[in-house]
Amino acid sequence: MFFELKKFLFNTSINITFFIMLLIGIQNSSNKAKVNFLLNETIGLPISFIIGTSFISGSILGGFIKFNFYKSSKSSKSY
């Protein structure tokens, strides 16, 4: 339980740090693009912001995946 909370807090803090660095880094960006959704499109956003937020959202979602590579000793058979 404590390990999962520690992992969640680390994931959240590192991604907030990435987002703040992204906002500081795109201050002078002049290349803008629009993102087309099914019915609407966004305002002109810097391309670096679009790429950075997609990276950060993937990092957040990837942090929620729980990998369990270790098999329990009761169910595994040794050959």
ROBA-395589 format. One record per residue (C-alpha): residue number from 0; x, y, z. Coordinates in Angstrom, 1 decimal, decimal comma. Layout:
BEGIN
> NUM;X;Y;Z
...
//
This chain:
BEGIN
> 0;0,0;0,0;0,0
> 1;2,8;2,5;1,0
> 2;4,8;1,6;-2,1
> 3;1,8;2,3;-4,4
> 4;1,2;5,6;-2,8
> 5;4,9;6,5;-3,0
> 6;4,9;5,5;-6,7
> 7;1,8;7,6;-7,4
> 8;3,3;10,7;-5,7
> 9;6,6;10,3;-7,6
> 10;4,8;9,9;-10,9
> 11;2,6;12,9;-10,2
> 12;5,4;15,2;-9,0
> 13;7,7;14,3;-11,9
> 14;5,0;15,0;-14,5
> 15;4,0;18,3;-12,9
> 16;7,7;19,2;-13,1
> 17;7,8;18,3;-16,8
> 18;4,6;20,3;-17,4
> 19;6,1;23,4;-15,7
> 20;9,3;23,0;-17,7
> 21;7,2;22,7;-20,8
> 22;5,3;25,9;-20,1
> 23;8,6;27,8;-19,5
> 24;10,2;26,3;-22,6
> 25;7,5;27,3;-25,1
> 26;7,4;31,0;-24,2
> 27;9,0;32,0;-27,5
> 28;7,6;29,4;-29,8
> 29;6,1;30,8;-32,9
> 30;5,1;27,6;-34,8
> 31;1,4;27,0;-34,2
> 32;-1,0;24,3;-35,3
> 33;-4,6;23,3;-34,6
> 34;-5,7;20,0;-33,4
> 35;-8,8;18,6;-35,2
> 36;-11,2;16,6;-33,1
> 37;-14,3;14,9;-34,5
> 38;-16,5;18,0;-34,6
> 39;-14,4;20,8;-33,3
> 40;-10,8;22,1;-33,6
> 41;-8,7;23,9;-31,0
> 42;-7,2;27,3;-31,2
> 43;-3,7;27,7;-32,6
> 44;-1,3;26,0;-30,1
> 45;2,5;25,7;-30,3
> 46;3,6;22,4;-31,8
> 47;5,9;21,9;-28,9
> 48;3,0;22,2;-26,5
> 49;1,0;19,6;-28,4
> 50;3,9;17,1;-28,5
> 51;4,9;17,8;-24,8
> 52;1,4;17,4;-23,4
> 53;0,9;14,1;-25,4
> 54;4,2;12,9;-23,9
> 55;3,2;13,9;-20,4
> 56;-0,3;12,3;-20,7
> 57;1,3;9,1;-21,9
> 58;3,7;9,2;-19,0
> 59;0,8;9,7;-16,5
> 60;-1,2;6,8;-18,0
> 61;1,9;4,6;-18,2
> 62;2,5;5,2;-14,5
> 63;-0,8;3,7;-13,6
> 64;0,0;0,3;-15,2
> 65;0,9;-2,2;-12,6
> 66;3,3;-4,9;-13,8
> 67;3,5;-8,1;-11,9
> 68;6,4;-10,1;-13,3
> 69;6,9;-12,2;-10,2
> 70;5,0;-15,4;-10,0
> 71;3,8;-16,6;-6,6
> 72;5,5;-19,7;-5,3
> 73;2,2;-21,6;-4,8
> 74;1,1;-21,5;-8,4
> 75;4,4;-22,0;-10,1
> 76;5,9;-25,4;-10,8
> 77;9,6;-26,0;-11,0
> 78;10,8;-28,4;-13,6
//
